């Protein structure tokens, strides 16, 4: 995912994932597609960072 475009550190990917839930604009946009999608994406990015980048 992220490594295809940049050499991302786990903390960077975690931070980007948190945008989905910490920024109400991100949350509103993704939750319009499917309720709970923003939280799912944030959790998926955290899991990716922990499993693939650490």
N, C-alpha and C positions, 0 to 999 in steps of 0.2 A: 504494500500500500504506500505508505509515506516514503519508504526508501527508494521507490521507483523514481521519485521526483527530487528528493533531497536526503541528505544524511541526517535524519531526525534523531534527536536524543529522546529517551523515554519521557522526560519531563516536558518537552515541547509537545509531544503527542498528547500527553495527559492534559496539558493546558488548552490545546485546541479542542479536545473533547469536552472539556468543562464549559466551553463557550455555548454548547448546545443546551445546557441547562442553566448556566449562570446569566446569560444574556436573554432577556425576555423576548427580544426580536427573533433570535434563533429559535427559541422554544416555540413561539407562536407560529413561525413559518413551518417547522417540521411537524408540529402537532396538528396543524391543519391537514396535512397529508394523512396522518394516522395518529390518533391520540396515544401519547406515550413514546412516540418515535424519537423525540429529542433525548429522552433519558436512555433509551435503548442505544442510540448512537454514541452517547457519552460513555456508557458502560462498555460498549464494544471497543471503542478506541482505548480505554483504560486497559482492557484485557489484552488487546493487541500489543500495547506498549510493554506490559508486564511480561507477556509470554514470548514476544518476538524481538524486543529491543533491549531488554535488560540483560 
